Amino acid sequence: MTNEIFRIGGDLPVHRMGFGAMRLTGPGVWGPPENPAEAAVVLRRAVELGIDFIDTADVYGPGDNERLIRDTLAPYKPGLVIGTKGGIVRSGPARPDSPGISMNGSAAHIRRAVEGSLRDLGLECIDLYQLHRVDPAIPIEDTMAAFLALRSEGKIRHIGLSEVGIEQIERARSVVEIATVQNRYNLADRRHHDVLEYCERHGIGFIAFYPLGAGTLAKSAAVEQISVRRRATSGQVALAWLLRKSPATILIPGTSSLTHLEQNVAACELVLTEQEMVALEQMDVMSLG
């Protein structure tokens, strides 16, 4: 896999094409995957293809996703980075009418979450621990103080945020260094472009989740034309755009399919021209709806 490196926190090198493990759970992100053996095959293949950054969270299952990663990949290959997240409590499977989650950024909850992830992942220190969502009931500075204490104890190495704006990032940075920000970002959804630019200016990794836009990109004439001309899938075009969009982007497309996994990794070989980038930048995002 030819893929540029980003150094998380300035000292933790990962390829910019990672893997999001959330889909390796049961329906509604609840419980273990329906076929754990097949899920394990996908995880092992991801590492074989050169992926060295896997993103998960304690609420994927809850716990089942982290334990699947541990049982499949531990003892971990040197250089393999497992990033996980905490700060959400899940009461049941996600449904169209309800995600079944609430936020908890209290110091007590974050400590329990970190210790649970250490156990479930089989780690002594988590390389990247991210606040999954900001708890509106607790100042982010207080939550970051809890992260800082856990880092001082050697339980986490680098700290990240998820689904945040610039003001929240700056408030967090007033307490502790922020290594990554994980926000939804893809060709069809660029609402966090200001955050991407901020991260690039400050050397913060921008982890783009939902990078494929769940099929909406296939509606784009610009994507279709490039796909046909370059003999690539629409998803590969979308991933190639993100890789070239900024040197700060880290992508975590998720899948339970070996075929889709290999297609995603192959997107690293697709280098878009300046003309193609302009066409994609100018595409009518609103029409994708």
N, C-alpha and C positions, 0 to 999 in steps of 0.2 A: 504494500500500500504506500504509494507516494503521497505524502500528506505533510503539510507544514506543521511545525511544532509551536505550541503555546506553552509558556512557563507559568503555571499557576502560582501566584504569590511570588513570582520572580525566580523560583527555585525548583519547581516541580514540573518537569517537561511531560506533556501529553500530545499525542497527535490530535489535530483539530476535528477529526471524524471520530466521534465517540459512539456510545450505544446507550439508549434509554431503555431500562429493563422493565418499566411499568407494565408493558403488555404481557409480560410473563407472569400473569396472575390470573385468578378466576374472573368471571363476568362481574362487571362493576368494580373492578380493582379490589375484589374481595375473595379471600381464600387463595389456595395454591392454584397453579395452572391446571387445566383439565388433564393435560398429559405432561407430567413433570419430566419424563424422560426426553420428550421432544424439546421441551424448553431448555433442558441441560445441553442438548446437542447444539442449539442455537447459541447459547452462551459460550460454549467451547469453541465453536466455529468463529465467533466474533474475535476471540483472542488469537486464534490461528491466523486470521486475516490481518492482524496487526493492530487491532483496536486495543488501546491501553487506558481508556477512560470509560468506566461504566457508572451510570447515574441511577440511583435508586432512592427509596425513602422508607421510613419506618411504617408509614400508613399503607404501603402497598402490600396488602394481605389482610390485616396488618402483620408485619414481620415475615410473612411467607416469602416475599421477594428477596429480602436480605438473606434468609436462611438458604434459599435456593442457590444464590450466588456463592455462599460459603460452602455448601455441600458439593457444588459443581467445580469450583475453581480453587478452593484452598487445598493445600498451601499455595498462596498466590505467586504467580510468576513475578520475578523482580521487575519493577517498573510499572506494574499494573496498578492503576489508581481507582479506588472505589469511592465515589462521592455519594453521600447520603444526606437526608434532610429530616428535620424535625420541627415541631411547632403546630402540627395539625392533629386533631383527634377525629377518628372516623367511627361513626356509630352503626354503619351498615353499608351495603353495596351502593355504589353510585347509581342513580336512576335519572332518566330524562328530566324529571320534575324536581330533583333534589340531589346534590352531590353527597349528602350524608356526612358532612364534615363540619367541624368548628375549629376555631383557632385557640391556641394556648401558648402564649409566649412567656409564661411565668418561669422564674429561675428553677423552681422545683420540677416543673414538667420537663424543661429542657435537660436538666440533669438526668432525670429518669430516662428520657428519650435517648440521650447519648449513651448511657450505660447499657440500655437495651440493644442499641445498634452495635455497640462493641461486642456484646455477647452473640448477637444473631449473625454478625458478619465474621466472627472469629478473629477480631483484630485487637491489638493493644492500643492503637492510635488510629483515628480516622483522618485520612489525608485531607479531605475536604468535607466539612460539615456545614450545611446550609440551613438558614431559617426558611422553612417551607412557605409560610405566609406570615405577614406582620399581624399581630394581634391588636386590633383597634382599642382594646381595653387596657393595654399596657404600653407605656412609652418604649419605643424601639431602643432607646439608650439603656433602659433597664434590662431588656432581653440581651443586648449585646454585652452588657457587663457579665451576665451569666456565661455567655460564650467565651469571653476573655478569661474568666476564672477556670473554665474547663480546659482552655488552651494552656494556661499556666500550669495546670496539673498534668499536662502531657497526654490528654485524652483526645484532643483534636489538634491538627497541624495548621490548617488554613480555614478561613471562615468565608461563607458566601451568603447571599440573599436571593430570594426568589419573588417574582411578581412585585417589583418595587419601582418607584419613580425616583427622580434625581434627588429630591428633597429628603426622602427616606434614606437613600444611600449616604448622603452627606451627614445626616444625623448619626447613622451607624458608624461612619468613619471618624466621627468625633470621639468615639469610644475605643475602636479597634480597627486594625487594617482589614479591608475587605478585598478578598482575592478574586471573587467571581460574583456575577449577577446572572441569574437564570430567569429570563422572561420569554414569553411567547413571541415569536418573530418568524415570519416567512414572507414569501413573495406577495401573498395576498393579504397579509396582516402586518403592517409596518408601524403600528401605533407607538412602539417603543424605540423608534429610530433615534430620538434624542438621548435615550439611555445608552444605546449602542455607541453613539458618538462620545458621550461622557466617558464610558468605559474605555474606549480606545485612547482617549486623551490621558487617562490616568493609569493605564497599564493594568486594567481590570479585565479579566476574561468575561466575555459575554456568551453565556451558554444559551443557545437558541433552542427552546423546546417547541414541539409541534412544527418542525421545520418543513414538513411536506404539505400542510394545509388540508389534509384528509380528502384529496381528490379534487378540490376546487380549482387547482391550477390547470387541470385538463381542459377547462373551459376557455383558457386564454389562447388567443390566436398567436401571440408572440411566443409563448411556450411551445405550442404545437409546431410552429414553423422551425424553431431551433431544434426541437426533438427529431423531426423528420430529417432535417439537414445533417444533424450530427449523429443520427442513428442511436439516439438515447431515449430513455423514458422521460416523461414530464417530471417525475420525481428527481431523476438525476440532474436535470436542468436546474430545478429549484435548489438542490443541494450545492451544485457548482456555483450558483449565483451567491449563495450565502458564504461559501468559502472565499470567494473573491471580494465580496462586499466589504469585508474588514479583516485585518489580520488578528483582531481580537475575538472573532467568532469561534466558538466550539459547538459542534453540532451533535445532537443526541437523538437521531431518528430511532424509533423503537419498532420492533416487529417480532412476531413469533414465527415468521417464515424464513427458512434458509434462503430461498430465492430472493426475497426482498432484501434480506441482509446483504447478500452478495452484490445486488444491484446498487444498494446504498454506498457500499464501500467503493464500488467501481466509479462512482461519481467523482472520486478524488482524481481520477485520470482525465476528467473532462474540464479543460481549461477554456473558459468562454472568452471570446474576442471582445475588444472594446465596443465594437458595433453591437454585438449581442447583449452586452451589459446595458448599453443605452436603450435598446429595444425593451428589455425587461424592466428597466427603471421607469420607462414611460408608459408601460402597459396600464390599462384602465382597471385599477384594483377594485373600484366600486362595482364594476359589472360582474365580478366573480361572486359577490354576495354570499 
